[in-house]
Amino acid sequence: MANKDNKKVIYWLLTGCFLIFVMVVVGGITRLTHSGLSISSYNLISGTIPPLNEAEWVAEFEHYKQFPEYQKKHYHFELEDFKQIYFWEYIHRVLGRLLGIVFIIPFLYFLIRKQLTTPTIKKSLILFFLGGFQGFLGWFMVKSGLIDQPDVSHYRLAMHLTAAFITFAYTFWVAMDLWYPVKKQINTHIRNLIRIGLAILLIQIIWGAFVAGLGAGWIHNNWPMMADGKWMHETVYIEQTPVWRNFVEGKSGVQFVHRYLAYIVVGFIAYLWYKTRNLELTKPQKNGIKLLLVLVLVQFVLGVFTLLYQVPVTLGVLHQVTAFFLLANMTYVLHRFTK
């Protein structure tokens, strides 16, 4: 009988994790370079081939001109300008297709060769659903910027980004289930604390997507105060009505939440480290929590400089990448305290 859930299966899952990471990085660049609406149609097969000659490029550019982004924002674009923004969105979409192939073909191979246990097959089907749903959310997001306004819905952007992070975390979790098959007694108190920390981190990621979608990083570029010696700028609560909408739809309010939730994330992880510093832990547990503390401090500093320098592409991408590493490490630590 074939060896089930072997190392090849683990490497397959980790390859998927890596590709999701690359997709998130390219997606961040796509967003920061305002490239996400450059391809205004979705063709699963023919869309894998970019324009190959001048006539095809001109036809693609003429199609782009029919939509709000060109008409209201990029009306000064020439063909060469269009090619630059087309590149990042094209790479992002091709990576999505590649990820689908990398998942489906090995999965069918392992299934036919009977190298997957029943629990792993069930988890893989969940991954298949998450991947397909993520692709749908990508188009659902793009579609919102093709109707009246040349910007995608920040709600849909948050859904797309958060789904990518969750898909990665679950893929990584399934890989670790196979990498660490032996279960041991766990500290339920610390496990529950880590679960709370993971939930807070996901909320922070959602508000980070709100900041990105609304362009809220280009205002109140001061730290530690928001502006003019104020910890809370008055626009935080007067920009929208009713008041609660300021914190999900107002630029100032969304930045306010993301700004101060960062302190809570840092404080919670520091508290977690403090609570576990004298416990008898395994080496992976100890190192995982130490790395959490390092990553969250790096992420905080990157967030401050990204704000101060008004979101340059490099810092913006680094800030998103570090958030990804932070979530990955939080998932790893939770797994080590769970199984």
C-alpha positions in Angstrom: 0.0 0.0 0.0 1.2 3.5 -0.8 2.5 5.6 2.0 -0.3 8.0 2.8 0.1 11.6 3.8 3.8 11.4 3.0 6.4 14.1 2.6 5.4 14.7 -1.0 1.9 15.7 0.2 3.4 18.1 2.7 5.7 19.7 0.1 2.7 20.0 -2.2 0.8 21.9 0.5 3.8 24.1 1.4 4.2 24.9 -2.3 0.6 26.1 -2.3 1.4 28.3 0.7 4.4 29.8 -1.1 2.3 30.6 -4.2 -0.4 32.2 -2.1 2.3 34.4 -0.5 3.6 35.4 -3.9 0.1 36.2 -5.0 -0.5 38.4 -1.9 2.8 40.3 -2.6 1.9 40.8 -6.3 -1.6 41.8 -5.3 -0.2 44.4 -3.0 2.0 45.8 -5.7 -1.0 45.8 -8.1 -3.1 47.8 -5.6 -0.3 50.3 -4.8 0.5 50.9 -8.5 -3.3 51.3 -9.2 -3.2 48.5 -11.7 -6.1 46.4 -10.5 -8.7 47.7 -13.0 -6.4 47.5 -16.1 -8.0 44.2 -17.3 -11.7 44.8 -17.4 -12.8 41.3 -18.6 -12.4 37.8 -17.3 -11.6 34.9 -19.6 -10.3 31.8 -17.9 -8.5 30.3 -20.8 -7.8 33.1 -23.3 -7.0 35.4 -20.5 -3.7 33.6 -19.9 -2.3 35.0 -23.1 -1.4 38.7 -23.0 -1.6 40.9 -26.1 1.2 39.7 -28.4 1.4 42.5 -31.0 0.7 46.2 -31.4 -2.8 45.6 -32.8 -3.8 43.5 -29.9 -2.4 46.1 -27.4 -4.4 48.8 -29.1 -7.6 46.8 -29.0 -7.0 46.1 -25.3 -6.4 49.7 -24.6 -9.5 50.8 -26.4 -11.5 48.3 -24.3 -10.0 49.8 -21.2 -11.1 53.3 -22.3 -14.7 52.3 -22.0 -14.6 52.1 -18.2 -14.6 54.8 -15.4 -10.9 54.5 -14.4 -9.7 55.7 -17.8 -12.5 58.2 -18.2 -12.2 59.8 -14.8 -8.7 59.1 -13.6 -6.3 57.9 -16.4 -7.7 59.9 -19.3 -4.1 61.2 -20.0 -2.7 57.7 -20.4 -0.9 56.7 -23.6 -0.5 53.1 -24.7 2.9 52.7 -22.9 1.3 53.9 -19.6 -1.4 51.3 -20.0 1.1 48.5 -20.6 2.7 49.3 -17.2 -0.4 48.9 -15.2 -1.6 45.9 -17.3 1.6 44.0 -16.4 0.9 43.7 -12.6 -2.7 42.7 -12.9 -1.9 40.2 -15.6 0.8 38.6 -13.4 -1.6 38.5 -10.5 -4.2 36.7 -12.6 -1.8 34.2 -14.1 -0.5 33.4 -10.6 -4.1 32.6 -9.6 -4.5 30.2 -12.5 -1.1 28.6 -11.7 -2.1 28.1 -8.1 -5.2 26.3 -9.3 -3.2 24.0 -11.5 -0.6 23.4 -8.7 -3.5 22.4 -6.4 -5.7 20.3 -8.7 -3.2 18.2 -10.6 -1.1 16.9 -7.6 -4.4 16.4 -5.7 -5.7 14.1 -8.4 -2.4 12.3 -8.6 -2.3 11.7 -4.9 -5.9 10.7 -4.9 -5.4 8.1 -7.8 -2.3 6.8 -6.1 -4.2 6.5 -2.8 -1.6 8.6 -1.0 -4.1 10.7 1.0 -6.0 9.7 4.1 -9.7 10.4 4.4 -9.2 13.4 6.7 -6.7 14.9 4.3 -9.0 14.4 1.4 -11.8 16.3 3.3 -9.4 19.1 4.2 -8.2 19.3 0.6 -11.8 19.7 -0.6 -12.2 22.6 1.8 -9.0 24.1 0.3 -10.4 23.6 -3.2 -13.5 25.5 -2.2 -11.5 28.3 -0.5 -9.3 28.7 -3.6 -12.3 28.9 -5.9 -14.1 31.3 -3.6 -11.0 33.5 -3.6 -11.0 33.6 -7.4 -14.6 34.6 -7.4 -13.9 37.4 -4.8 -11.2 38.7 -7.0 -13.5 39.2 -9.9 -16.3 40.4 -7.6 -13.9 43.1 -6.3 -12.8 44.2 -9.8 -16.4 44.4 -11.0 -17.2 47.0 -8.4 -14.7 49.4 -10.0 -16.1 49.0 -13.5 -19.5 50.6 -13.1 -19.6 54.2 -11.8 -16.5 54.9 -9.8 -12.9 54.1 -10.8 -12.2 52.5 -7.5 -13.0 49.0 -6.1 -15.2 48.7 -3.1 -13.1 48.7 0.0 -15.4 46.1 1.5 -14.8 43.8 -1.4 -11.0 44.4 -1.2 -11.1 43.5 2.5 -13.0 40.3 1.6 -10.5 39.4 -1.1 -7.4 40.0 1.0 -8.8 38.4 4.2 -9.9 35.3 2.2 -6.3 35.0 0.8 -4.8 35.2 4.3 -7.3 32.6 5.7 -6.7 30.3 2.7 -3.0 30.5 3.4 -3.5 29.9 7.1 -5.7 26.9 6.6 -3.3 25.4 3.9 -0.4 25.9 6.4 -2.5 24.3 9.2 -3.2 21.2 7.0 0.5 20.9 6.2 1.4 21.1 9.9 -1.2 18.4 10.7 0.9 16.1 8.6 4.3 17.4 9.6 3.5 16.9 13.3 1.3 13.8 13.5 1.9 13.1 17.2 -0.5 14.8 19.6 0.5 15.7 23.1 -1.1 17.3 26.2 -1.7 21.0 25.7 -1.9 24.2 27.8 -5.5 25.2 27.1 -5.2 28.6 28.7 -2.3 29.7 26.5 -4.1 28.1 23.4 -7.2 30.2 24.1 -5.1 33.3 24.5 -3.4 32.6 21.1 -6.9 32.2 19.5 -7.9 35.6 20.8 -4.7 37.1 19.5 -5.3 35.5 16.1 -8.8 36.9 16.0 -7.5 40.4 16.9 -4.9 40.1 14.2 -7.5 39.2 11.6 -9.6 42.2 12.5 -6.5 44.4 12.2 -5.8 42.9 8.7 -9.4 43.7 7.7 -9.0 47.3 8.8 -5.7 47.4 7.0 -7.6 46.5 3.8 -10.1 49.2 4.5 -7.2 51.7 4.8 -5.8 50.5 1.5 -9.2 50.5 -0.3 -10.1 54.0 0.8 -6.6 55.5 0.4 -6.7 56.4 4.1 -2.9 56.1 4.4 -2.4 59.3 2.4 -4.0 61.5 5.2 -2.9 62.3 8.8 0.7 61.4 8.0 1.9 62.1 11.5 2.9 59.9 14.5 2.2 59.3 17.3 -0.6 61.9 17.1 -3.0 62.1 14.1 -2.6 65.8 13.5 -2.0 69.2 15.2 -1.2 67.7 18.5 -4.4 65.7 18.5 -4.7 62.0 19.3 -8.0 61.9 17.4 -8.7 64.2 14.5 -12.2 65.7 14.5 -12.9 64.2 11.1 -12.8 60.8 12.7 -16.4 61.3 13.9 -17.9 63.9 11.7 -17.0 62.7 8.2 -20.0 60.3 7.9 -23.4 59.9 9.5 -24.5 58.0 11.4 -21.3 58.1 13.5 -20.5 54.3 13.3 -20.0 54.6 9.5 -17.0 56.8 10.1 -15.1 53.7 11.4 -15.9 51.5 8.4 -16.3 54.0 5.6 -14.6 57.3 6.6 -10.9 57.7 5.7 -10.1 59.3 9.1 -12.2 56.9 11.1 -10.8 53.8 9.3 -7.2 55.0 9.8 -8.0 55.8 13.5 -9.1 52.2 14.1 -6.1 50.7 12.2 -3.7 53.1 14.0 -4.8 52.3 17.5 -5.7 48.6 17.0 -2.0 48.3 16.2 -1.2 49.1 19.8 -3.6 46.4 21.0 -2.0 43.8 18.7 1.5 44.7 20.0 0.3 44.8 23.6 -1.5 41.5 23.3 1.5 39.7 21.8 3.8 41.2 24.4 1.4 40.0 27.1 1.4 36.5 25.6 5.2 36.5 25.6 5.2 37.6 29.3 2.7 34.9 30.3 4.8 32.1 28.7 8.3 33.3 29.5 8.6 31.0 32.6 6.5 28.1 31.4 8.1 24.7 30.5 7.5 24.8 26.7 8.9 22.9 23.7 11.5 24.6 21.6 9.1 25.2 18.7 6.7 26.8 21.2 9.3 29.1 22.7 10.9 30.1 19.4 7.4 30.7 17.9 6.4 33.1 20.6 9.7 34.9 20.5 9.4 35.3 16.8 5.9 36.7 17.2 7.2 39.4 19.4 10.0 40.3 16.9 7.6 40.3 13.9 4.9 42.4 15.6 7.5 45.1 16.6 8.9 45.1 13.0 5.4 45.3 11.6 4.6 48.2 14.0 7.7 50.2 12.9 6.9 49.5 9.2 3.4 50.8 9.7 4.6 54.0 11.3 7.1 54.7 8.5 4.6 53.7 5.8 2.3 56.3 7.3 4.9 59.0 7.7 6.2 58.6 4.1 2.7 58.5 2.7 2.6 54.9 1.5 5.5 54.5 -0.9 5.2 51.2 -2.9 8.2 49.5 -1.2 7.1 50.3 2.4 3.5 49.4 1.6 4.4 46.0 0.2 6.8 45.3 3.1 4.1 46.2 5.6 1.7 43.8 3.9 4.4 41.1 3.6 5.2 41.4 7.3 1.5 41.1 8.2 1.5 37.8 6.2 4.5 36.5 8.1 2.9 37.5 11.4 -0.3 35.6 10.5 1.8 32.6 9.4 3.7 32.6 12.7 0.6 33.1 14.8 -1.0 30.1 13.0 2.2 28.0 13.6 2.2 28.9 17.3 -1.5 28.2 17.7 -0.9 24.8 16.1 2.0 24.0 18.4 -0.2 24.8 21.4 -3.2 22.9 20.0 -1.8 19.6 18.7 
